[in-house]
């Protein structure tokens, strides 16, 4: 059995309506590609049929052989912790995460892998570069997103056009180093009761920058999904608090 070349981590919280389609699309995309591809689904304490759908898919995938399926059933800790759990459990030479709504098409996975194979340590999707496309996004959400990125830059995590796109890849070495140093939402963090949207991505990029990992942005096509759990106004406040916490850790040298 050849080593795993790519691990795709999919955090999922109450995604029974779309996870099955995303996993089938991932299987079809992976079929016939060179090297083994691992798909890690991290169920973030879902209360619907998400876990059952993931486990049924994994059972079938083990027989087809197109991907190496992994399903992790975790307590509800939020997306940041779910991503951390999946990335740290992954075994690929390249480890990336993407959203269960498949807002960025799978065709862009190749770009992530290509950049890391060419020498980047971290490759992140951006919706704000010249060749990027944002489809069907409400203007208010776009404006809030741009404002948030400016705040992130002002607070010392600058140099990125889009910190929040849920489409990021890491070399194995960079992944181990960055996720082992994350403090806001670690894989074994506190169990929560309600949904929460966080700025865990900002911490990952801040650590990558502080640790000297080479980071590149790639333009992606991103489609707004109406079922998205993002609540722009209330989430913006909690995300701002996260950015301030990251700034505090940077000043204290926590990530060094």
Secondary structure, DSSP 8 states (H G I E B T S, - for coil): ---EEEEEEEEESS-TTTHHHHHHHHHHHHTT-SSEEEEEEEEES-SSSHHHHHHHHHHHHHHH-SSEEEEEEE-S--HHHHHHHHHHH---SEEEEEETT--B-GGGHHHHHHHHHTT-SEEEEESSSTT-EEES--HHHHHHHHHHHHHHHHTT--S-S-S--SEEEEEHHHHHHHHHH--SS-TT----SS-----HHHHHHHHHHHTT--EEEEE-EEE--TT----HHHHHHHHHHHHHHHHHHHHHTTT-
